[in-house]
Structure formats: structure tokens, C-alpha cells
Amino acid sequence: MLEEFKASECHVCELITVARSSCRYRSRRDDSDLQERLRELAREHPRFGYRRLHLYLHEEMGVNHKKVQRVYRQMELMVKRMRRKHLRRAI
């Protein structure tokens, strides 16, 4: 929005009612080792979801299930679900 409206950061944050500290926040989180191990486990067990993969990771690294779910989603490793096929009947 800063570039689009050519306004100051303070003014734009005020317009959208967001604190300036929230706009400037940059995460320092480093999950590279978790991502690497999660990718390996997902390749070994393609039908496992994040819950079952968490059990392996918790034993190895002591990782929280919420962190595993967040990284799992970021990496887009979701298991594709099969939908049931319903028979359509004409009346």
C-alpha cells in the first residue's frame, strides 16, 4: 500500500488500523532442519498425515504438534483425500 498510494508508513498503518510494529515484524524462526526431516518422512510414508509424522518427529526432535502442522501446511504436503462416489438415481 505504501507504493500504491505513495504515503508514509505511519499514515497507511493508521488508515488500515494496524500497529506499525505489526507491519514491520519479520519472523526469525528457522525451521530448516524440521522441514528437511519432514520432507524425508513424507517421502518414505506418503499416506501419513501430519499427526502420524509428528509421532516420529516428537521422538527424534521433541517437536510440538502445532509446529509440525504449521510447517506441514507451509510445505503443502497435505494428503489428498478420496471422495466417495455416490450412485445418482433418476426418479
N, CA, C and O atoms as a CHARMM CRD file, in Angstrom:
* protein
*
  364
    1    1 MET  N      0.82900  -1.18900   0.00000 PROA 1      0.00000
    2    1 MET  CA     0.00000   0.00000   0.00000 PROA 1      0.00000
    3    1 MET  C      0.87200   1.25100   0.00000 PROA 1      0.00000
    4    1 MET  O      0.48700   2.29200  -0.53200 PROA 1      0.00000
    5    2 LEU  N      2.05000   1.13200   0.60400 PROA 2      0.00000
    6    2 LEU  CA     2.94800   2.28800   0.65200 PROA 2      0.00000
    7    2 LEU  C      3.29500   2.76200  -0.75000 PROA 2      0.00000
    8    2 LEU  O      3.27200   3.96100  -1.02900 PROA 2      0.00000
    9    3 GLU  N      3.61800   1.81700  -1.63600 PROA 3      0.00000
   10    3 GLU  CA     3.99900   2.17400  -3.00200 PROA 3      0.00000
   11    3 GLU  C      2.79300   2.61100  -3.82000 PROA 3      0.00000
   12    3 GLU  O      2.87900   3.52600  -4.63800 PROA 3      0.00000
   13    4 GLU  N      1.67200   1.94400  -3.58800 PROA 4      0.00000
   14    4 GLU  CA     0.46700   2.23200  -4.37600 PROA 4      0.00000
   15    4 GLU  C     -0.06300   3.63900  -4.11400 PROA 4      0.00000
   16    4 GLU  O     -0.39800   4.35400  -5.05800 PROA 4      0.00000
   17    5 PHE  N     -0.14200   4.04300  -2.85500 PROA 5      0.00000
   18    5 PHE  CA    -0.69900   5.34800  -2.52800 PROA 5      0.00000
   19    5 PHE  C      0.35700   6.42600  -2.30900 PROA 5      0.00000
   20    5 PHE  O      0.02700   7.59800  -2.13400 PROA 5      0.00000
   21    6 LYS  N      1.62900   6.02700  -2.32100 PROA 6      0.00000
   22    6 LYS  CA     2.73700   6.96300  -2.10800 PROA 6      0.00000
   23    6 LYS  C      2.52200   7.78200  -0.83100 PROA 6      0.00000
   24    6 LYS  O      2.58700   9.01100  -0.82500 PROA 6      0.00000
   25    7 ALA  N      2.26200   7.03700   0.25100 PROA 7      0.00000
   26    7 ALA  CA     2.03100   7.67500   1.54800 PROA 7      0.00000
   27    7 ALA  C      3.04400   7.12200   2.55100 PROA 7      0.00000
   28    7 ALA  O      3.71900   6.12800   2.28700 PROA 7      0.00000
   29    8 SER  N      3.13400   7.76900   3.67800 PROA 8      0.00000
   30    8 SER  CA     4.07600   7.31900   4.70600 PROA 8      0.00000
   31    8 SER  C      3.56200   6.04400   5.36500 PROA 8      0.00000
   32    8 SER  O      2.36900   5.74400   5.33600 PROA 8      0.00000
   33    9 GLU  N      4.48300   5.31200   5.95200 PROA 9      0.00000
   34    9 GLU  CA     4.13800   4.07700   6.64400 PROA 9      0.00000
   35    9 GLU  C      3.18500   4.35900   7.80100 PROA 9      0.00000
   36    9 GLU  O      2.22800   3.61700   8.02800 PROA 9      0.00000
   37   10 CYS  N      3.45000   5.40700   8.50600 PROA 10     0.00000
   38   10 CYS  CA     2.62000   5.78800   9.64700 PROA 10     0.00000
   39   10 CYS  C      1.18300   6.07200   9.20100 PROA 10     0.00000
   40   10 CYS  O      0.23000   5.63300   9.84500 PROA 10     0.00000
   41   11 HSD  N      1.03500   6.79800   8.11000 PROA 11     0.00000
   42   11 HSD  CA    -0.28600   7.16500   7.61900 PROA 11     0.00000
   43   11 HSD  C     -1.05500   5.93900   7.11700 PROA 11     0.00000
   44   11 HSD  O     -2.24500   5.79400   7.39900 PROA 11     0.00000
   45   12 VAL  N     -0.38600   5.06800   6.38500 PROA 12     0.00000
   46   12 VAL  CA    -1.04800   3.86600   5.85500 PROA 12     0.00000
   47   12 VAL  C     -1.47500   2.94800   6.99200 PROA 12     0.00000
   48   12 VAL  O     -2.58500   2.41600   6.97100 PROA 12     0.00000
   49   13 CYS  N     -0.61800   2.75700   7.97400 PROA 13     0.00000
   50   13 CYS  CA    -0.97000   1.91000   9.12200 PROA 13     0.00000
   51   13 CYS  C     -2.15200   2.48300   9.89600 PROA 13     0.00000
   52   13 CYS  O     -2.98600   1.73900  10.41100 PROA 13     0.00000
   53   14 GLU  N     -2.21600   3.79000   9.97300 PROA 14     0.00000
   54   14 GLU  CA    -3.32100   4.44400  10.64700 PROA 14     0.00000
   55   14 GLU  C     -4.62600   4.22200   9.88900 PROA 14     0.00000
   56   14 GLU  O     -5.67500   4.00200  10.49500 PROA 14     0.00000
   57   15 LEU  N     -4.55500   4.28200   8.55600 PROA 15     0.00000
   58   15 LEU  CA    -5.74600   4.07900   7.73300 PROA 15     0.00000
   59   15 LEU  C     -6.32200   2.67500   7.87000 PROA 15     0.00000
   60   15 LEU  O     -7.53800   2.49700   7.94200 PROA 15     0.00000
   61   16 ILE  N     -5.45000   1.69400   7.90500 PROA 16     0.00000
   62   16 ILE  CA    -5.94500   0.31100   7.99800 PROA 16     0.00000
   63   16 ILE  C     -6.01400  -0.18500   9.43600 PROA 16     0.00000
   64   16 ILE  O     -6.25500  -1.36800   9.67700 PROA 16     0.00000
   65   17 THR  N     -5.80500   0.70600  10.37800 PROA 17     0.00000
   66   17 THR  CA    -5.86500   0.44200  11.82000 PROA 17     0.00000
   67   17 THR  C     -5.02400  -0.76700  12.23900 PROA 17     0.00000
   68   17 THR  O     -5.51800  -1.71500  12.84900 PROA 17     0.00000
   69   18 VAL  N     -3.74800  -0.69600  11.89100 PROA 18     0.00000
   70   18 VAL  CA    -2.77900  -1.72100  12.27000 PROA 18     0.00000
   71   18 VAL  C     -1.60100  -1.02300  12.93300 PROA 18     0.00000
   72   18 VAL  O     -1.17500   0.04200  12.48600 PROA 18     0.00000
   73   19 ALA  N     -1.08000  -1.61000  13.98200 PROA 19     0.00000
   74   19 ALA  CA     0.07400  -1.03200  14.65600 PROA 19     0.00000
   75   19 ALA  C      1.30300  -1.09000  13.73900 PROA 19     0.00000
   76   19 ALA  O      1.48700  -2.06100  13.00500 PROA 19     0.00000
   77   20 ARG  N      2.13000  -0.06200  13.78500 PROA 20     0.00000
   78   20 ARG  CA     3.33000  -0.03900  12.95200 PROA 20     0.00000
   79   20 ARG  C      4.28200  -1.17600  13.29100 PROA 20     0.00000
   80   20 ARG  O      4.96400  -1.70300  12.41300 PROA 20     0.00000
   81   21 SER  N      4.32900  -1.54900  14.54600 PROA 21     0.00000
   82   21 SER  CA     5.20200  -2.65100  14.95500 PROA 21     0.00000
   83   21 SER  C      4.76700  -3.97200  14.30900 PROA 21     0.00000
   84   21 SER  O      5.60100  -4.82400  14.00300 PROA 21     0.00000
   85   22 SER  N      3.45500  -4.13300  14.10600 PROA 22     0.00000
   86   22 SER  CA     2.96200  -5.33700  13.44000 PROA 22     0.00000
   87   22 SER  C      3.33600  -5.35000  11.97100 PROA 22     0.00000
   88   22 SER  O      3.63300  -6.40800  11.41700 PROA 22     0.00000
   89   23 CYS  N      3.32500  -4.19800  11.33700 PROA 23     0.00000
   90   23 CYS  CA     3.69700  -4.10600   9.92000 PROA 23     0.00000
   91   23 CYS  C      5.17600  -4.41000   9.70900 PROA 23     0.00000
   92   23 CYS  O      5.55900  -5.01300   8.70700 PROA 23     0.00000
   93   24 ARG  N      5.97900  -4.00000  10.63700 PROA 24     0.00000
   94   24 ARG  CA     7.42900  -4.17200  10.49800 PROA 24     0.00000
   95   24 ARG  C      7.92800  -5.53100  10.96000 PROA 24     0.00000
   96   24 ARG  O      9.09600  -5.85000  10.74100 PROA 24     0.00000
   97   25 TYR  N      7.09000  -6.34100  11.59000 PROA 25     0.00000
   98   25 TYR  CA     7.50700  -7.60800  12.16400 PROA 25     0.00000
   99   25 TYR  C      8.02800  -8.56300  11.10800 PROA 25     0.00000
  100   25 TYR  O      7.38000  -8.77400  10.08200 PROA 25     0.00000
  101   26 ARG  N      9.20000  -9.14600  11.35400 PROA 26     0.00000
  102   26 ARG  CA     9.78600 -10.18100  10.50000 PROA 26     0.00000
  103   26 ARG  C     10.15500 -11.35600  11.39200 PROA 26     0.00000
  104   26 ARG  O     10.86800 -11.19300  12.38200 PROA 26     0.00000
  105   27 SER  N      9.67400 -12.52600  11.04200 PROA 27     0.00000
  106   27 SER  CA     9.93300 -13.71200  11.83900 PROA 27     0.00000
  107   27 SER  C     11.40400 -14.11900  11.74900 PROA 27     0.00000
  108   27 SER  O     12.00200 -14.04800  10.67600 PROA 27     0.00000
  109   28 ARG  N     11.98200 -14.54100  12.86100 PROA 28     0.00000
  110   28 ARG  CA    13.36900 -15.01600  12.89000 PROA 28     0.00000
  111   28 ARG  C     13.41300 -16.52800  13.03900 PROA 28     0.00000
  112   28 ARG  O     14.47100 -17.10100  13.30300 PROA 28     0.00000
  113   29 ARG  N     12.28800 -17.16200  12.87300 PROA 29     0.00000
  114   29 ARG  CA    12.14000 -18.59000  13.05400 PROA 29     0.00000
  115   29 ARG  C     12.91500 -19.34400  11.97100 PROA 29     0.00000
  116   29 ARG  O     12.82500 -19.00600  10.79100 PROA 29     0.00000
  117   30 ASP  N     13.66700 -20.35300  12.36900 PROA 30     0.00000
  118   30 ASP  CA    14.40500 -21.17700  11.41400 PROA 30     0.00000
  119   30 ASP  C     13.97200 -22.63000  11.57700 PROA 30     0.00000
  120   30 ASP  O     14.35700 -23.30200  12.53300 PROA 30     0.00000
  121   31 ASP  N     13.17600 -23.09800  10.63900 PROA 31     0.00000
  122   31 ASP  CA    12.65900 -24.46000  10.68500 PROA 31     0.00000
  123   31 ASP  C     13.28000 -25.33500   9.61400 PROA 31     0.00000
  124   31 ASP  O     12.68400 -26.34000   9.22500 PROA 31     0.00000
  125   32 SER  N     14.46100 -24.98100   9.12700 PROA 32     0.00000
  126   32 SER  CA    15.05300 -25.70200   8.00600 PROA 32     0.00000
  127   32 SER  C     15.32800 -27.16700   8.33000 PROA 32     0.00000
  128   32 SER  O     15.08800 -28.03100   7.48700 PROA 32     0.00000
  129   33 ASP  N     15.82600 -27.47100   9.53200 PROA 33     0.00000
  130   33 ASP  CA    16.09000 -28.86600   9.88500 PROA 33     0.00000
  131   33 ASP  C     14.79900 -29.66500  10.01600 PROA 33     0.00000
  132   33 ASP  O     14.74200 -30.83200   9.62900 PROA 33     0.00000
  133   34 LEU  N     13.76200 -29.03000  10.56400 PROA 34     0.00000
  134   34 LEU  CA    12.45800 -29.68300  10.66700 PROA 34     0.00000
  135   34 LEU  C     11.86000 -29.91500   9.28300 PROA 34     0.00000
  136   34 LEU  O     11.30900 -30.98500   9.02400 PROA 34     0.00000
  137   35 GLN  N     11.95800 -28.94100   8.40000 PROA 35     0.00000
  138   35 GLN  CA    11.42900 -29.07700   7.03900 PROA 35     0.00000
  139   35 GLN  C     12.11100 -30.21200   6.30000 PROA 35     0.00000
  140   35 GLN  O     11.46000 -31.00300   5.61900 PROA 35     0.00000
  141   36 GLU  N     13.42000 -30.28800   6.43800 PROA 36     0.00000
  142   36 GLU  CA    14.17900 -31.33000   5.75000 PROA 36     0.00000
  143   36 GLU  C     13.75200 -32.71900   6.22100 PROA 36     0.00000
  144   36 GLU  O     13.50100 -33.60700   5.40700 PROA 36     0.00000
  145   37 ARG  N     13.67100 -32.89900   7.53800 PROA 37     0.00000
  146   37 ARG  CA    13.29100 -34.20500   8.09100 PROA 37     0.00000
  147   37 ARG  C     11.83500 -34.53600   7.77400 PROA 37     0.00000
  148   37 ARG  O     11.50800 -35.69300   7.51100 PROA 37     0.00000
  149   38 LEU  N     10.96800 -33.54400   7.79500 PROA 38     0.00000
  150   38 LEU  CA     9.56000 -33.75500   7.47000 PROA 38     0.00000
  151   38 LEU  C      9.40100 -34.17400   6.01400 PROA 38     0.00000
  152   38 LEU  O      8.59200 -35.04800   5.70200 PROA 38     0.00000
  153   39 ARG  N     10.16500 -33.55900   5.13300 PROA 39     0.00000
  154   39 ARG  CA    10.12400 -33.92500   3.71000 PROA 39     0.00000
  155   39 ARG  C     10.58700 -35.36900   3.51400 PROA 39     0.00000
  156   39 ARG  O      9.98600 -36.10900   2.73400 PROA 39     0.00000
  157   40 GLU  N     11.64800 -35.77400   4.21400 PROA 40     0.00000
  158   40 GLU  CA    12.13900 -37.15600   4.11900 PROA 40     0.00000
  159   40 GLU  C     11.08500 -38.14700   4.59200 PROA 40     0.00000
  160   40 GLU  O     10.81100 -39.14100   3.91900 PROA 40     0.00000
  161   41 LEU  N     10.49700 -37.87400   5.75100 PROA 41     0.00000
  162   41 LEU  CA     9.47400 -38.76500   6.29000 PROA 41     0.00000
  163   41 LEU  C      8.24500 -38.82800   5.38300 PROA 41     0.00000
  164   41 LEU  O      7.64400 -39.89000   5.21900 PROA 41     0.00000
  165   42 ALA  N      7.87700 -37.70100   4.79900 PROA 42     0.00000
  166   42 ALA  CA     6.70700 -37.66900   3.90700 PROA 42     0.00000
  167   42 ALA  C      6.97500 -38.48300   2.63700 PROA 42     0.00000
  168   42 ALA  O      6.06000 -39.09000   2.08200 PROA 42     0.00000
  169   43 ARG  N      8.22000 -38.49300   2.18400 PROA 43     0.00000
  170   43 ARG  CA     8.57000 -39.32200   1.02000 PROA 43     0.00000
  171   43 ARG  C      8.54100 -40.80600   1.36700 PROA 43     0.00000
  172   43 ARG  O      8.08800 -41.62700   0.56900 PROA 43     0.00000
  173   44 GLU  N      9.02500 -41.14700   2.55600 PROA 44     0.00000
  174   44 GLU  CA     9.02400 -42.54200   2.99400 PROA 44     0.00000
  175   44 GLU  C      7.61500 -43.06300   3.23200 PROA 44     0.00000
  176   44 GLU  O      7.30900 -44.21200   2.91400 PROA 44     0.00000
  177   45 HSD  N      6.75800 -42.21500   3.79000 PROA 45     0.00000
  178   45 HSD  CA     5.38200 -42.60100   4.14200 PROA 45     0.00000
  179   45 HSD  C      4.40000 -41.61400   3.50100 PROA 45     0.00000
  180   45 HSD  O      3.88800 -40.73000   4.18900 PROA 45     0.00000
  181   46 PRO  N      4.13000 -41.74700   2.21100 PROA 46     0.00000
  182   46 PRO  CA     3.29500 -40.75300   1.52100 PROA 46     0.00000
  183   46 PRO  C      1.84600 -40.69200   1.99800 PROA 46     0.00000
  184   46 PRO  O      1.18300 -39.67800   1.77800 PROA 46     0.00000
  185   47 ARG  N      1.33200 -41.73500   2.63800 PROA 47     0.00000
  186   47 ARG  CA    -0.05400 -41.73700   3.08100 PROA 47     0.00000
  187   47 ARG  C     -0.22000 -41.24100   4.51400 PROA 47     0.00000
  188   47 ARG  O     -1.34200 -41.18300   5.01900 PROA 47     0.00000
  189   48 PHE  N      0.87900 -40.88300   5.17600 PROA 48     0.00000
  190   48 PHE  CA     0.78700 -40.39900   6.55200 PROA 48     0.00000
  191   48 PHE  C      0.49100 -38.91200   6.55100 PROA 48     0.00000
  192   48 PHE  O      1.05000 -38.16100   5.75100 PROA 48     0.00000
  193   49 GLY  N     -0.37600 -38.49200   7.43500 PROA 49     0.00000
  194   49 GLY  CA    -0.65900 -37.07800   7.61400 PROA 49     0.00000
  195   49 GLY  C      0.28700 -36.48100   8.64700 PROA 49     0.00000
  196   49 GLY  O      1.19300 -37.15700   9.13400 PROA 49     0.00000
  197   50 TYR  N      0.07300 -35.21900   8.97700 PROA 50     0.00000
  198   50 TYR  CA     0.97300 -34.55400   9.91600 PROA 50     0.00000
  199   50 TYR  C      0.89300 -35.16500  11.30600 PROA 50     0.00000
  200   50 TYR  O      1.88000 -35.14800  12.04200 PROA 50     0.00000
  201   51 ARG  N     -0.26500 -35.70600  11.68200 PROA 51     0.00000
  202   51 ARG  CA    -0.40800 -36.26500  13.02600 PROA 51     0.00000
  203   51 ARG  C      0.49900 -37.47200  13.23600 PROA 51     0.00000
  204   51 ARG  O      1.15200 -37.59400  14.27200 PROA 51     0.00000
  205   52 ARG  N      0.53500 -38.35600  12.25200 PROA 52     0.00000
  206   52 ARG  CA     1.35600 -39.54900  12.39600 PROA 52     0.00000
  207   52 ARG  C      2.83800 -39.21200  12.22500 PROA 52     0.00000
  208   52 ARG  O      3.69300 -39.79300  12.89300 PROA 52     0.00000
  209   53 LEU  N      3.13700 -38.27100  11.32700 PROA 53     0.00000
  210   53 LEU  CA     4.52300 -37.84100  11.15900 PROA 53     0.00000
  211   53 LEU  C      5.03400 -37.14600  12.41800 PROA 53     0.00000
  212   53 LEU  O      6.22000 -37.21700  12.74000 PROA 53     0.00000
  213   54 HSD  N      4.12700 -36.47600  13.12400 PROA 54     0.00000
  214   54 HSD  CA     4.50400 -35.81000  14.37600 PROA 54     0.00000
  215   54 HSD  C      5.03800 -36.80800  15.39400 PROA 54     0.00000
  216   54 HSD  O      5.95600 -36.48900  16.14900 PROA 54     0.00000
  217   55 LEU  N      4.47000 -38.01900  15.42100 PROA 55     0.00000
  218   55 LEU  CA     4.93000 -39.02800  16.37800 PROA 55     0.00000
  219   55 LEU  C      6.40000 -39.36600  16.15100 PROA 55     0.00000
  220   55 LEU  O      7.16600 -39.50200  17.10400 PROA 55     0.00000
  221   56 TYR  N      6.79100 -39.50100  14.88000 PROA 56     0.00000
  222   56 TYR  CA     8.19800 -39.76000  14.56100 PROA 56     0.00000
  223   56 TYR  C      9.07500 -38.57000  14.97100 PROA 56     0.00000
  224   56 TYR  O     10.11800 -38.73500  15.60300 PROA 56     0.00000
  225   57 LEU  N      8.63200 -37.38800  14.60000 PROA 57     0.00000
  226   57 LEU  CA     9.42400 -36.18600  14.86400 PROA 57     0.00000
  227   57 LEU  C      9.52100 -35.88500  16.36200 PROA 57     0.00000
  228   57 LEU  O     10.54000 -35.38000  16.83300 PROA 57     0.00000
  229   58 HSD  N      8.47800 -36.19000  17.09100 PROA 58     0.00000
  230   58 HSD  CA     8.49500 -35.93600  18.53500 PROA 58     0.00000
  231   58 HSD  C      9.54500 -36.82100  19.21700 PROA 58     0.00000
  232   58 HSD  O     10.24500 -36.38100  20.12900 PROA 58     0.00000
  233   59 GLU  N      9.64200 -38.07900  18.75800 PROA 59     0.00000
  234   59 GLU  CA    10.65000 -38.98400  19.32100 PROA 59     0.00000
  235   59 GLU  C     12.06500 -38.50500  18.99600 PROA 59     0.00000
  236   59 GLU  O     12.95000 -38.53100  19.85200 PROA 59     0.00000
  237   60 GLU  N     12.26600 -38.07000  17.75500 PROA 60     0.00000
  238   60 GLU  CA    13.59200 -37.67000  17.30800 PROA 60     0.00000
  239   60 GLU  C     14.01300 -36.28900  17.81700 PROA 60     0.00000
  240   60 GLU  O     15.11100 -36.11500  18.34500 PROA 60     0.00000
  241   61 MET  N     13.11700 -35.31100  17.65000 PROA 61     0.00000
  242   61 MET  CA    13.48900 -33.92200  17.88600 PROA 61     0.00000
  243   61 MET  C     12.75000 -33.26300  19.03900 PROA 61     0.00000
  244   61 MET  O     13.11600 -32.16500  19.45900 PROA 61     0.00000
  245   62 GLY  N     11.71200 -33.91600  19.56000 PROA 62     0.00000
  246   62 GLY  CA    10.92200 -33.31700  20.63100 PROA 62     0.00000
  247   62 GLY  C     10.11400 -32.12700  20.14900 PROA 62     0.00000
  248   62 GLY  O     10.01600 -31.11700  20.84700 PROA 62     0.00000
  249   63 VAL  N      9.53500 -32.23700  18.96000 PROA 63     0.00000
  250   63 VAL  CA     8.83400 -31.13000  18.32700 PROA 63     0.00000
  251   63 VAL  C      7.35800 -31.13600  18.71200 PROA 63     0.00000
  252   63 VAL  O      6.74800 -32.19900  18.83200 PROA 63     0.00000
  253   64 ASN  N      6.79300 -29.96200  18.90300 PROA 64     0.00000
  254   64 ASN  CA     5.39700 -29.74600  19.24100 PROA 64     0.00000
  255   64 ASN  C      4.50700 -30.04700  18.02300 PROA 64     0.00000
  256   64 ASN  O      4.90300 -29.75900  16.89300 PROA 64     0.00000
  257   65 HSD  N      3.32800 -30.61500  18.23100 PROA 65     0.00000
  258   65 HSD  CA     2.44000 -30.95900  17.11800 PROA 65     0.00000
  259   65 HSD  C      1.96100 -29.73000  16.34700 PROA 65     0.00000
  260   65 HSD  O      1.71800 -29.81100  15.14400 PROA 65     0.00000
  261   66 LYS  N      1.82400 -28.58400  17.03700 PROA 66     0.00000
  262   66 LYS  CA     1.36800 -27.36500  16.36000 PROA 66     0.00000
  263   66 LYS  C      2.42000 -26.86500  15.38100 PROA 66     0.00000
  264   66 LYS  O      2.09300 -26.36900  14.30300 PROA 66     0.00000
  265   67 LYS  N      3.67100 -26.99900  15.76100 PROA 67     0.00000
  266   67 LYS  CA     4.77100 -26.58600  14.88500 PROA 67     0.00000
  267   67 LYS  C      4.83700 -27.49900  13.66400 PROA 67     0.00000
  268   67 LYS  O      5.04700 -27.03200  12.54500 PROA 67     0.00000
  269   68 VAL  N      4.65600 -28.79800  13.88300 PROA 68     0.00000
  270   68 VAL  CA     4.66600 -29.75500  12.77700 PROA 68     0.00000
  271   68 VAL  C      3.53400 -29.43900  11.80700 PROA 68     0.00000
  272   68 VAL  O      3.73500 -29.46700  10.59300 PROA 68     0.00000
  273   69 GLN  N      2.35000 -29.13800  12.32700 PROA 69     0.00000
  274   69 GLN  CA     1.21000 -28.82700  11.46600 PROA 69     0.00000
  275   69 GLN  C      1.46700 -27.56100  10.64700 PROA 69     0.00000
  276   69 GLN  O      1.16000 -27.51900   9.45600 PROA 69     0.00000
  277   70 ARG  N      2.03000 -26.52900  11.28200 PROA 70     0.00000
  278   70 ARG  CA     2.30400 -25.27800  10.58100 PROA 70     0.00000
  279   70 ARG  C      3.30000 -25.48500   9.44100 PROA 70     0.00000
  280   70 ARG  O      3.08000 -25.00300   8.33100 PROA 70     0.00000
  281   71 VAL  N      4.38700 -26.19700   9.70900 PROA 71     0.00000
  282   71 VAL  CA     5.40600 -26.44400   8.68800 PROA 71     0.00000
  283   71 VAL  C      4.84600 -27.35000   7.60300 PROA 71     0.00000
  284   71 VAL  O      5.12400 -27.14200   6.42200 PROA 71     0.00000
  285   72 TYR  N      4.06500 -28.34900   7.98300 PROA 72     0.00000
  286   72 TYR  CA     3.44300 -29.28900   7.05400 PROA 72     0.00000
  287   72 TYR  C      2.55000 -28.54600   6.05900 PROA 72     0.00000
  288   72 TYR  O      2.55800 -28.84200   4.86400 PROA 72     0.00000
  289   73 ARG  N      1.78600 -27.58700   6.56100 PROA 73     0.00000
  290   73 ARG  CA     0.92400 -26.77500   5.69400 PROA 73     0.00000
  291   73 ARG  C      1.72500 -25.86400   4.79300 PROA 73     0.00000
  292   73 ARG  O      1.40900 -25.72600   3.61100 PROA 73     0.00000
  293   74 GLN  N      2.76700 -25.23500   5.33600 PROA 74     0.00000
  294   74 GLN  CA     3.60200 -24.33900   4.53900 PROA 74     0.00000
  295   74 GLN  C      4.24200 -25.07300   3.37200 PROA 74     0.00000
  296   74 GLN  O      4.39100 -24.51700   2.28400 PROA 74     0.00000
  297   75 MET  N      4.62000 -26.33000   3.60500 PROA 75     0.00000
  298   75 MET  CA     5.27600 -27.12400   2.56900 PROA 75     0.00000
  299   75 MET  C      4.26800 -27.76500   1.61500 PROA 75     0.00000
  300   75 MET  O      4.65700 -28.40000   0.63500 PROA 75     0.00000
  301   76 GLU  N      2.98100 -27.60100   1.89800 PROA 76     0.00000
  302   76 GLU  CA     1.88600 -28.13700   1.07400 PROA 76     0.00000
  303   76 GLU  C      2.00700 -29.64500   0.87100 PROA 76     0.00000
  304   76 GLU  O      1.93500 -30.14000  -0.25300 PROA 76     0.00000
  305   77 LEU  N      2.19000 -30.36100   1.96900 PROA 77     0.00000
  306   77 LEU  CA     2.34200 -31.81500   1.91500 PROA 77     0.00000
  307   77 LEU  C      1.03400 -32.55400   2.18000 PROA 77     0.00000
  308   77 LEU  O      1.05200 -33.76300   2.40800 PROA 77     0.00000
  309   78 MET  N     -0.09000 -31.86100   2.15400 PROA 78     0.00000
  310   78 MET  CA    -1.35500 -32.46800   2.51500 PROA 78     0.00000
  311   78 MET  C     -1.62700 -33.74000   1.70200 PROA 78     0.00000
  312   78 MET  O     -1.37200 -33.79300   0.49900 PROA 78     0.00000
  313   79 VAL  N     -2.14600 -34.74900   2.38300 PROA 79     0.00000
  314   79 VAL  CA    -2.52800 -35.99500   1.72800 PROA 79     0.00000
  315   79 VAL  C     -3.84500 -35.75800   1.01400 PROA 79     0.00000
  316   79 VAL  O     -4.78300 -35.21300   1.59700 PROA 79     0.00000
  317   80 LYS  N     -3.91900 -36.16100  -0.23700 PROA 80     0.00000
  318   80 LYS  CA    -5.15100 -35.96500  -0.99800 PROA 80     0.00000
  319   80 LYS  C     -6.20000 -36.96800  -0.53400 PROA 80     0.00000
  320   80 LYS  O     -5.91800 -38.15700  -0.38600 PROA 80     0.00000
  321   81 ARG  N     -7.39100 -36.48300  -0.31000 PROA 81     0.00000
  322   81 ARG  CA    -8.47300 -37.32600   0.16100 PROA 81     0.00000
  323   81 ARG  C     -9.25300 -37.87700  -1.01800 PROA 81     0.00000
  324   81 ARG  O     -9.44500 -37.20300  -2.02900 PROA 81     0.00000
  325   82 MET  N     -9.69400 -39.10200  -0.87000 PROA 82     0.00000
  326   82 MET  CA   -10.53900 -39.70900  -1.89400 PROA 82     0.00000
  327   82 MET  C    -11.98800 -39.47900  -1.48200 PROA 82     0.00000
  328   82 MET  O    -12.38700 -39.82800  -0.37100 PROA 82     0.00000
  329   83 ARG  N    -12.76400 -38.89700  -2.36800 PROA 83     0.00000
  330   83 ARG  CA   -14.17500 -38.67800  -2.06800 PROA 83     0.00000
  331   83 ARG  C    -14.96200 -39.90700  -2.49600 PROA 83     0.00000
  332   83 ARG  O    -14.64000 -40.54900  -3.49500 PROA 83     0.00000
  333   84 ARG  N    -15.98100 -40.22200  -1.73900 PROA 84     0.00000
  334   84 ARG  CA   -16.82900 -41.36000  -2.06800 PROA 84     0.00000
  335   84 ARG  C    -17.66000 -41.03600  -3.30400 PROA 84     0.00000
  336   84 ARG  O    -18.15700 -39.92300  -3.47500 PROA 84     0.00000
  337   85 LYS  N    -17.78900 -42.02700  -4.13900 PROA 85     0.00000
  338   85 LYS  CA   -18.63000 -41.85700  -5.32300 PROA 85     0.00000
  339   85 LYS  C    -20.03500 -42.33600  -4.96500 PROA 85     0.00000
  340   85 LYS  O    -20.22800 -43.47800  -4.54800 PROA 85     0.00000
  341   86 HSD  N    -20.99700 -41.45800  -5.13300 PROA 86     0.00000
  342   86 HSD  CA   -22.38000 -41.80300  -4.81900 PROA 86     0.00000
  343   86 HSD  C    -23.12700 -42.11100  -6.10000 PROA 86     0.00000
  344   86 HSD  O    -22.94600 -41.45000  -7.12300 PROA 86     0.00000
  345   87 LEU  N    -23.94700 -43.09800  -6.02500 PROA 87     0.00000
  346   87 LEU  CA   -24.74200 -43.50900  -7.15700 PROA 87     0.00000
  347   87 LEU  C    -25.88900 -42.50900  -7.33500 PROA 87     0.00000
  348   87 LEU  O    -26.66200 -42.26700  -6.40800 PROA 87     0.00000
  349   88 ARG  N    -25.98700 -41.95100  -8.49700 PROA 88     0.00000
  350   88 ARG  CA   -27.06900 -40.99700  -8.76800 PROA 88     0.00000
  351   88 ARG  C    -28.22400 -41.73300  -9.42900 PROA 88     0.00000
  352   88 ARG  O    -28.04200 -42.41900 -10.43400 PROA 88     0.00000
  353   89 ARG  N    -29.38900 -41.58900  -8.86900 PROA 89     0.00000
  354   89 ARG  CA   -30.55900 -42.27500  -9.39300 PROA 89     0.00000
  355   89 ARG  C    -31.56800 -41.26800  -9.94000 PROA 89     0.00000
  356   89 ARG  O    -31.89400 -40.26900  -9.29800 PROA 89     0.00000
  357   90 ALA  N    -32.03300 -41.55600 -11.10700 PROA 90     0.00000
  358   90 ALA  CA   -33.05200 -40.71700 -11.71800 PROA 90     0.00000
  359   90 ALA  C    -34.41800 -41.18100 -11.21300 PROA 90     0.00000
  360   90 ALA  O    -34.71200 -42.37600 -11.18900 PROA 90     0.00000
  361   91 ILE  N    -35.24000 -40.22300 -10.81300 PROA 91     0.00000
  362   91 ILE  CA   -36.56500 -40.58100 -10.28800 PROA 91     0.00000
  363   91 ILE  C    -37.61400 -40.36500 -11.34000 PROA 91     0.00000
  364   91 ILE  O    -38.79500 -40.60900 -11.09400 PROA 91     0.00000
